[in-house]
Amino acid sequence: MKLSARNTLKGTVKKIIPGSVNAEVVIELPGGIQVTSIVTMEAVASLGLKEGKTAYAIIKASNVMIGVDH
């Protein structure tokens, strides 16, 4: 797999929470950090996502917002 995104994080699918149209997919990275993404149910099926399967969180963004509490 070759991508233009610079942030490719390999992990394991920890949990899939299906909805009527979308699913919440949690990928656990080495060290226990979790990344959550909302994808379509069609994407879950076509990628063959299942708990325990290796998957990649691929992040490509031109902007990342940062906030602080006052």
RAHUQUI-V82096 format. One record per residue. N is the residue number from 1. SS is DSSP state (alpha for helix, beta for strand, coil for the rest). Layout:
n=[N:N]
ss=[SS:SS]
This chain:
n=[1:2:3:4:5:6:7:8:9:10:11:12:13:14:15:16:17:18:19:20:21:22:23:24:25:26:27:28:29:30:31:32:33:34:35:36:37:38:39:40:41:42:43:44:45:46:47:48:49:50:51:52:53:54:55:56:57:58:59:60:61:62:63:64:65:66:67:68:69:70]
ss=[coil:coil:coil:coil:coil:coil:beta:beta:beta:beta:beta:beta:beta:beta:beta:beta:beta:beta:coil:coil:coil:beta:beta:beta:beta:beta:beta:beta:beta:coil:coil:coil:coil:beta:beta:beta:beta:beta:beta:beta:alpha:alpha:alpha:alpha:alpha:alpha:alpha:coil:coil:coil:coil:coil:coil:beta:beta:beta:beta:beta:beta:coil:coil:coil:coil:coil:coil:coil:coil:coil:coil:coil]
